[in-house]
């Protein structure tokens, strides 16, 4: 019986599980793994920081639904993945991380670069186990891949370097299985759901990420119930397009029409939505929930009925039990408000006076000129808000923002993973100036790996979203200023196409040239710093807080800041 290195068996198992790319940085304890990868069909993607590797791997698996890998050396190498691993796991992206470890004889001795990875990764993964013997390595790798795919999250394999290079006899082959069960509530539960829906006069649907692949059935249900359909921000790609019942988003990043549809209904049907902010749920409506994960039922807000099921299969079984409604008065009223909300968004997208660039205007131009199947990533903070509000979905475009983890600096490395997964598609990163600076070094990855990503920098010389939060709380903005370089020139030095834009009239031509460039490109755009991100419903406390900030700013000799705030948000 032939003998093979453990590293070879681990890599082979991941390859058979569907892994196409492994993102990481080489290191001494990982050498036998990377050697095995070099001789496999898995392509190694050489990043400059392990956090970027986890972001990129998570983006690829999130967009494709396929297993992706990342790998790093012991100690600091494995530690650097942690933020990107949190992001991928919360996005339910199937990723396997190979965290190489110091040799087993030194474990527990505070050996240089020894880290207890199992305790470190325990609360941000669906699987985390150490390989304790060469004989169990192949089986444990299969279990990790199985867990990542079936439980949808990150699985960590902790692999000591001495075990990685150990030779073992070929034995049983453990394969990874891809089960796709049909899951819906039982007949009695569906009858109960239909009866409760039948009692509603003003029914609204709140569609979440669980509606992926259910677009046709969702519209059929909207037609049957004459129900407006609001959606979570993560469901934008799957719900917004070709939808005559669309109300847009609710929540802090949402729009008035989405918020109103949910607040005015008497019956709310949650479909694959685990929306976290309880204050945006209706106070008095009967709430019904369908989710594929039973642990999500009623965890955000009390519900009258919670059922487990896949959204598309559940709707298909539910519709025959419903009587189609003829009264569309509530829907038509919601649609009128939707038109008003869209008109407001379009007004916000106009060029500013005196050449000033509003970030909404920049986003709208990108939306108009980007490819029909473009993939957009956006940094946590203001770029995320502008992307969610002003990018248009059509069933082919995709968006990826950090909503559940809420991290900075995600957009550009996620664009790397998206571009690696889809080399023929246009990938656009909407990056904040703070975000791009945080992982700036991985712009070099785009050049080295020949990835033609397009990076737009929303340059307002500030940590803008934090600055806004401080003002709304009535505080003076402190420690949010950023002394930025010329990002366009910096990008050119790295090997990008770089261009800087400071006036609104320059934008259309600049965006066209930037998107048309065949290689990696960066557009550094000076956007209005004092742009307010207005929620769909403005609370008195927010107004009072902003007034208090204004008073403090005037008394501190910063009256010009207040003038800019008023001029840029209320006089355009």
C-alpha positions, 0 to 999 in steps of 0.5 A: 500500500502506497504512502503519502504525506498528510499535506497531500491528503489534506489538499487532495480532499479539499480539491475533491470537495470543490476548492479552486483557490486558496488565499494566503501567505506562505510560512515555515510551518505551512511549507508542506501544504503549499508544496502540495497545493503547487502540485494540485489543481488548486490555485494559490492566491498570494495576498499581502495580509492574511485578513485580506485572504479571509475577506477574499475567500469569504467573498468568493464562497459567498458569491459562488456558494462553493467551498473556498480555502485560505491558509496561513502559518503558525502564530501571527499568520493564523491570528491575522485571519480572525476579522475576515473569518468573522466576516465570512462566517457571519455571511454563512460563506463556506470556507476552510481555513488551514491554520498551521501549527508548531510541532506537536512536541512543543505544544503547551510549552509557550513555544515561540509563535504557539497560539491556541487556535482552537479557543481563538476560533471557537466562537466564529466558526462552524467547525474547529478541530486540531489534527492530533495524528496523521491517521485522522488528518484526511477524515478530519479534513472531509469533516471540516469541508462537510461542516462548512458546506452543510452548516454554511460557515467557516471550518478551521483545520489546525495542522501541526507542521510535523504531522503535515509532513508525516507519511501515512498509508493510503486507507479509507477515502472520506468524501464530501457529500452535498445534500440538498433536501426539500424543506417545508412546513408540514400540511397542518402548519401550512393550513394554520399559516394560510388561516392567519394570512386569511384574517389579515386586511393589510398584509406586507411581506418582509423578504430576507437573504433566505429568498435567494432563488425564490424570486418567481415564487415571491412575486407569485405570493405578492400577487396572490396576497396583493402585498407590498414587499419590503426587503432587508439589505442583504436581500437586495440582489434577489428581491429588488429587480423586476418586482412590481411589489417592491418597497425597498429596504427598511432599517437605518439604511432603508427608505421611507416606503419600506419603513412605512409598508411594515409599520402600517400593515396588520399582518407581516410575513417574514420570509428568510429574514433575520433582521436584527433591529427590533425597533423597525418591526411593527408594534401591533401587527400579527407577525408570521415567520418562515426560516430555514433555521429554526433557531431564528424563529422569534429571536428578533421580535415575538411572532404569532407563528414560526415555521421552518422551511425553505422559502421557495418550497414553502411558498409553492406549497402555501399558495394553493391554500390561499384565496387570491385577493382582489382588494389592492388598496393597501398595496396601491397606497404603499406604491404611491409612497414608493414613488415618492421615496424613489423621487427623493432618492433621485433628487439626492443623486443630482450634482452639487452646486459649484462642482461639489460631488455628493456621494449619492451622485457618484454612486448613481453615475457608477450605477449607470455606467457599470456592466449589467452583470457587475459585482459591487463590494462596499466598505462598512460605513458610508459607501455601504449606505450609498451602494444599498440605496443607489445601485440598481439590481437586475437579476444579474448584478451582485452586491456584497457589503459587511452588514452582519459583522460591520467591519471596515476595509472589507470592500477591496479584498472582497473584490479580489475574491470576487474577481478571482471567482469571476474573471470575466465580470466587472468587479467594482469596490466602493471603498472609503478612504479609511477602509482603503488605507487600512489594507492598502498593501493588498492593492499589490495583490491585484497587480501580482495576480493580474486581477482587473478590479476597479476601486472607487475611493470615496475620499472625504478626508474623514472616518465619515460614518463615525463622525456622523454618529458623533454629531447625531449624539450631540458630540463634537466630532473628534479623532475622525480627520484623515490626512490622506495621500493622493490615492490615484498617484499612489495607485499608479506607483503600485501598477494601477491606472489611477485618476483623481476627480474633484469636481462633479462635471468631471465624473462621467468621463472619468468613470467611463475611462476608469471602468474601461481600463483593462487592468486594475484601476483606482478612482480617487473622488473628493466627495462632500464630507458633511453629507448626512445619512438620513434614516427613513424616519428621523427621531426627535433625539437625532434632530436634538443631537444634531442641534446640540452638536451645532451649538457646541461647534459654534461655541467652539469656534467651528461655525463654518462646519455648521454652515457646511452641514446646513448648506450641503444637506438642506439647501441643495 
